[in-house]
Amino acid sequence: MYRRHTIGVIVPAYNEERHIGDVLETMPEYVDRIYAVDDRSTDDTWRIIQEYAAASEQADDEPAKTEALEADGERVRASVPDGGAVVGPEIVPIRHAENQGAGGALRTGYVRARDDGIDIAVTMDADGQMDPDQLPTLLDPIVDGDADYAKGNRLADRASSREMPPFRLFGNWLLTQLTKIASGYWRLQDPQNGYTAISHDALSAIDVESLPDDHDYPNDLLVRLNVAGMRVADVSMPAVYDDEESTIEYRRFVPATSVTLLRGFCRRMTAQFSADRLHPTVLCYTAGIALLAAATAMATVSAATATGGESVVREPIAAAFALAASVGLLAVAMQVDAQDNAKLGVRR
C-alpha cells in the first residue's frame, strides 16, 4: 500500500524470459498485487511467471490466492531460480489462451485490477525498460488528487530524448502531435509511453473492455479519458534502453494507429456536439475540413480541365482562397480546443 492507496501493477509479457524475472523481483514492497499477463509466449516466460507466483504464495501466511488462467488450470509450486523466496507483492499469473497483442494483454490486467477494487493500477512493461524507483513520481499526482491518470514522458528533457534512437524519436514526435489533436490533451508528450498509472474511478469511467488489441491502445485510451473528463499528468520519466527489442510491426502499427486516431477524434467531437451543438471547436473543425475538401476538389478539377481561358485563372484562385480559409479555421479550432482542455492537462 502506498500512502493509504492499494497499488496493482500490470505487467504484460510476450517472450520476455530474459527480463520478466528481474521485473517481478525488483517490484517495490508497497505494491500490493502484480498482474503478470503472459500473452501466449513461445519461450519460458510463462514458466518463470509461475515460479515467481508460487514463491510469492509460499511467502504469504494466508491461503494461496493466485490462479493460472490456462486450459489445464495446473498450478506450479516452485521457488525462484536462485532458490530463495519472493517477499513482497502477491503475484497473480494470467495466461491468454491465444495471443491478443500488447493492448489485449493490458486490457486483461486492467479488467482484473478494476474488478479487484485496486485504488491505482500501474502498467509496467516486462522488458525492464521502466525503472521501479520512478514509480512514486507516477503515483503522487493521483494520490495528491491532482490527476486521474499519470503517464511517463521520455521527451521532457534533452538528456532523456537523446537516449532514444533517432527513428523512434521522430516517430514519437509525429505521434505526439496527432494524438494531441485526437485526444484534446495538448500538453502531453510521448503518448506511446507504457509506464502509466490510473485511478480506480478513471478506470471505471471508461469502457476498458473495448480497448484495441495492438500498440495503438494508449492513443485510444487518452481519447476515452478526455471524453470522461479525466485529468492527465505528464511526468518526466527517463527510459532505460538495453537489449530489449520492439515488438511493434510498423506495417500494421501505422495504419491501425491512424484509424484509431481518426476514430477517436470523431468520437470526441461527437461527444462535444452532443453536449453543445454550437461548440466553437466543433464548428471550426467542421467548416475547416469542409473547406479543405472543397479546395482539394477545385484544385483537382482545375488540373484536369486546364485548357486555357478564364476558368484557368478563376479556379486556382478560388482553391487558394478556400485553402487559406481552411487553415485559418483549423488553427482557430485547435487554439479553442487547447484552451477548453487546459484544465485537464497536468504537468509534474
C-alpha positions in Angstrom: 0.0 0.0 0.0 1.3 3.4 -0.9 0.1 6.4 1.1 -3.1 4.5 2.0 -3.8 3.5 -1.6 -3.7 -0.1 -2.8 -1.4 -0.5 -5.8 -1.7 -3.1 -8.5 0.9 -3.3 -11.3 0.0 -4.9 -14.6 3.0 -6.5 -16.4 2.0 -7.6 -19.9 4.6 -10.0 -21.3 5.4 -11.7 -24.6 8.6 -13.7 -25.0 10.4 -11.8 -22.2 12.2 -14.7 -20.5 15.4 -12.7 -20.2 13.7 -9.8 -18.3 10.5 -10.8 -16.7 12.2 -12.3 -13.6 14.1 -9.1 -12.8 10.9 -7.0 -13.3 9.0 -9.1 -10.8 11.8 -9.4 -8.3 12.6 -5.6 -8.2 9.0 -4.5 -7.7 8.7 -2.1 -4.7 7.4 -3.7 -1.5 4.5 -1.2 -1.3 2.9 -2.8 -4.4 0.0 -4.9 -3.2 -0.6 -7.1 -6.3 1.2 -7.8 -9.6 -0.9 -9.0 -12.5 1.6 -10.8 -14.7 -0.2 -11.4 -18.0 1.5 -13.8 -20.4 0.2 -13.2 -23.9 0.8 -16.8 -25.0 4.6 -16.6 -25.1 6.5 -19.2 -27.0 9.6 -19.1 -24.7 9.9 -19.7 -21.0 8.2 -16.5 -19.9 5.1 -18.3 -18.6 7.2 -20.9 -16.6 9.2 -18.0 -14.9 6.0 -16.1 -14.0 4.6 -19.3 -12.4 7.7 -19.8 -10.4 7.7 -16.3 -9.0 3.9 -16.5 -8.3 4.4 -19.8 -6.5 7.2 -18.3 -4.4 5.0 -15.3 -3.5 2.4 -17.8 -2.3 4.9 -19.5 -0.1 6.0 -16.2 1.4 2.4 -15.4 2.4 0.9 -16.7 5.6 -2.6 -16.6 4.1 -4.0 -19.4 1.9 -2.9 -19.4 -1.7 -4.7 -16.9 -3.8 -3.1 -17.0 -7.2 -4.7 -18.5 -10.2 -3.3 -19.5 -13.6 -5.8 -19.0 -16.4 -4.6 -21.8 -18.7 -6.5 -24.7 -20.3 -5.4 -27.3 -17.8 -5.5 -24.9 -14.8 -2.5 -26.7 -13.2 -0.6 -24.7 -10.6 3.2 -24.9 -10.3 4.7 -24.6 -6.9 8.4 -23.8 -7.0 11.0 -21.4 -5.7 12.6 -18.6 -7.7 15.6 -19.7 -9.8 18.2 -18.8 -7.2 16.4 -20.9 -4.5 15.2 -18.0 -2.5 11.6 -16.8 -1.8 9.9 -13.6 -3.0 8.8 -11.5 -0.1 6.6 -8.7 -1.3 3.6 -8.3 -3.6 1.2 -11.0 -4.4 1.7 -12.2 -8.0 -1.4 -13.1 -10.0 -0.3 -15.2 -13.0 -2.6 -14.9 -16.0 -2.1 -16.6 -19.4 -4.0 -15.9 -22.6 -5.3 -19.0 -24.5 -4.4 -17.1 -27.7 -2.0 -14.2 -28.4 -4.1 -11.0 -28.2 -1.4 -8.3 -28.7 0.0 -5.6 -26.4 -3.3 -3.9 -25.9 -5.1 -7.2 -25.3 -2.7 -8.1 -22.5 -3.0 -4.7 -20.9 -6.8 -4.9 -21.2 -6.9 -8.2 -19.3 -4.9 -6.7 -16.5 -7.0 -3.5 -16.3 -10.2 -5.5 -16.0 -8.8 -7.7 -13.2 -7.4 -4.7 -11.3 -10.7 -2.8 -11.7 -12.8 -5.8 -10.6 -10.5 -6.4 -7.6 -11.1 -2.8 -6.5 -7.4 -1.7 -6.7 -7.1 2.0 -6.0 -4.4 2.7 -8.6 -3.5 0.4 -11.5 0.0 0.8 -12.9 1.3 -0.6 -16.2 4.9 -1.6 -16.4 6.5 -3.4 -19.4 8.2 -6.8 -18.9 11.3 -5.8 -20.8 13.0 -3.9 -17.9 12.7 -0.6 -19.6 10.8 1.1 -16.7 12.7 2.0 -13.5 10.7 0.8 -10.5 12.3 3.5 -8.4 10.4 6.1 -10.5 7.0 4.6 -9.6 6.3 7.2 -6.8 6.5 10.0 -9.4 3.6 8.4 -11.2 1.6 7.7 -8.1 1.9 11.0 -6.4 -0.2 13.1 -8.9 -3.1 10.7 -8.4 -2.7 10.2 -4.6 -2.4 14.0 -4.2 -5.7 14.4 -6.1 -4.2 16.4 -9.0 -4.8 13.8 -11.7 -6.8 10.7 -12.6 -4.2 9.3 -14.9 -0.4 9.8 -15.0 2.0 8.8 -17.8 5.7 8.9 -18.2 7.3 11.4 -20.6 10.7 10.5 -22.0 10.9 13.7 -24.0 10.7 16.1 -21.1 14.3 17.0 -21.2 17.1 16.8 -23.8 19.2 14.2 -21.9 16.3 11.7 -21.9 15.3 12.4 -25.5 18.9 11.9 -26.7 18.9 8.4 -25.4 16.0 7.5 -27.7 17.1 6.2 -31.2 16.5 8.9 -33.9 13.9 7.0 -35.8 11.9 6.4 -32.7 12.3 10.0 -31.6 10.9 11.3 -34.9 8.0 8.8 -34.9 7.3 9.7 -31.3 7.2 13.4 -32.1 4.8 12.9 -35.0 2.5 10.7 -33.0 2.5 13.3 -30.2 1.2 16.0 -32.5 -1.5 13.7 -33.9 -2.5 12.4 -30.5 -2.9 16.0 -29.2 -5.4 16.7 -31.9 -7.3 13.5 -31.4 -7.3 13.4 -27.6 -7.5 17.0 -26.7 -4.6 16.7 -24.2 -2.5 19.5 -25.8 0.2 19.5 -23.1 1.1 15.8 -23.3 4.2 14.3 -25.0 5.4 10.8 -25.6 1.8 9.2 -25.9 3.2 5.7 -26.5 4.9 5.6 -23.1 3.9 2.4 -21.4 4.7 3.5 -17.9 1.4 4.7 -16.6 -0.9 4.8 -13.5 -4.7 5.2 -13.5 -7.1 5.7 -10.6 -10.0 3.2 -9.9 -12.5 6.0 -10.7 -11.0 6.7 -14.1 -10.7 3.0 -14.9 -14.3 2.5 -14.1 -15.4 5.5 -16.1 -14.1 4.2 -19.5 -15.1 1.2 -21.5 -11.8 -0.6 -20.9 -13.1 -3.9 -22.4 -13.2 -2.3 -25.8 -9.5 -1.0 -25.9 -7.7 -2.0 -29.1 -5.5 -5.2 -29.2 -2.4 -3.6 -30.7 0.1 -0.9 -29.8 -2.5 1.9 -30.6 -4.2 1.3 -27.2 -2.5 4.3 -25.5 -3.9 6.7 -28.1 -7.4 5.3 -27.8 -7.2 5.3 -24.0 -6.4 9.0 -24.0 -9.4 9.8 -26.1 -11.6 7.9 -23.7 -10.2 9.7 -20.7 -10.8 13.1 -22.3 -14.5 12.2 -23.1 -14.9 11.2 -19.5 -13.4 14.5 -18.3 -10.3 12.9 -16.6 -7.2 14.9 -15.7 -3.9 13.6 -17.2 -0.5 14.2 -15.7 2.6 14.2 -17.9 5.5 13.1 -15.7 9.2 13.4 -16.7 10.5 9.8 -16.8 13.9 8.6 -18.1 13.9 5.4 -20.1 16.4 2.6 -19.9 17.4 1.2 -23.3 19.3 -2.1 -23.1 19.0 -5.2 -25.3 15.2 -5.2 -25.5 13.6 -5.5 -28.9 10.5 -3.6 -30.0 7.5 -5.8 -30.8 5.9 -3.1 -33.0 5.2 -4.2 -36.6 5.2 -0.8 -38.3 3.3 -2.1 -41.4 0.4 -2.8 -39.1 1.0 -0.1 -36.4 1.0 2.9 -38.7 -2.4 2.3 -40.5 -4.0 0.9 -37.3 -2.9 3.9 -35.2 -4.0 6.3 -38.0 -7.5 4.8 -38.0 -7.6 4.8 -34.2 -6.7 8.5 -34.0 -9.2 9.5 -36.6 -12.0 7.4 -35.0 -11.0 8.8 -31.6 -11.1 12.4 -32.9 -14.6 11.8 -34.4 -15.8 10.3 -31.1 -14.5 13.2 -29.1 -16.1 15.8 -31.5 -19.4 13.9 -31.4 -19.3 14.0 -27.6 -18.8 17.7 -27.6 -21.5 18.2 -30.3 -23.9 16.2 -28.1 -23.1 18.4 -25.1 -23.2 21.7 -27.0 -24.3 21.8 -30.7 -22.8 25.3 -31.1 -19.4 24.4 -29.6 -16.9 26.6 -31.5 -14.3 23.8 -31.6 -16.7 21.5 -33.4 -18.0 24.3 -35.7 -14.5 25.5 -36.7 -13.2 21.9 -37.3 -16.2 21.0 -39.4 -16.0 24.2 -41.5 -12.3 23.9 -41.9 -12.4 20.3 -43.0 -15.2 21.1 -45.4 -13.3 24.0 -47.0 -10.1 21.8 -47.2 -12.1 19.2 -49.1 -13.6 21.9 -51.4 -10.1 23.3 -52.1 -8.8 19.9 -53.0 -11.7 19.2 -55.3 -11.3 22.6 -57.0 -7.6 22.1 -57.5 -8.2 18.6 -58.9 -10.9 19.8 -61.3 -8.7 22.7 -62.4 -5.7 20.5 -63.1 -7.9 18.0 -65.1 -9.7 20.7 -67.2 -6.9 23.2 -67.7 -7.4 24.0 -71.4 -6.9 27.8 -71.2 -9.4 30.6 -70.8 -10.8 32.4 -67.9 -11.5 29.2 -65.8 -7.8 28.5 -65.6 -7.4 31.7 -63.6 -10.6 31.6 -61.6 -10.4 28.0 -60.2 -6.9 28.2 -58.8 -7.7 31.5 -57.1 -10.9 30.0 -55.5 -9.0 26.9 -54.4 -6.2 29.0 -52.8 -8.8 31.1 -51.0 -10.6 28.0 -49.7 -7.3 26.5 -48.6 -6.3 29.7 -46.7 -9.7 29.9 -45.0 -9.5 26.2 -44.1 -6.1 26.7 -42.5 -7.3 29.6 -40.5 -10.4 27.8 -39.2 -8.4 24.7 -38.3 -5.9 26.9 -36.4 -8.7 28.6 -34.5 -10.3 25.2 -33.7 -7.0 23.9 -32.3 -6.5 27.1 -30.2 -10.0 27.0 -28.7 -9.7 23.2 -28.1 -6.4 23.7 -26.3 -8.0 26.4 -24.1 -11.0 24.3 -23.3 -8.9 21.3 -22.3 -6.2 23.2 -20.5 -7.6 22.2 -17.1 -7.4 18.5 -17.9 -3.6 18.6 -18.6 -1.3 18.4 -15.6 2.5 18.9 -15.7 4.6 17.4 -12.9 
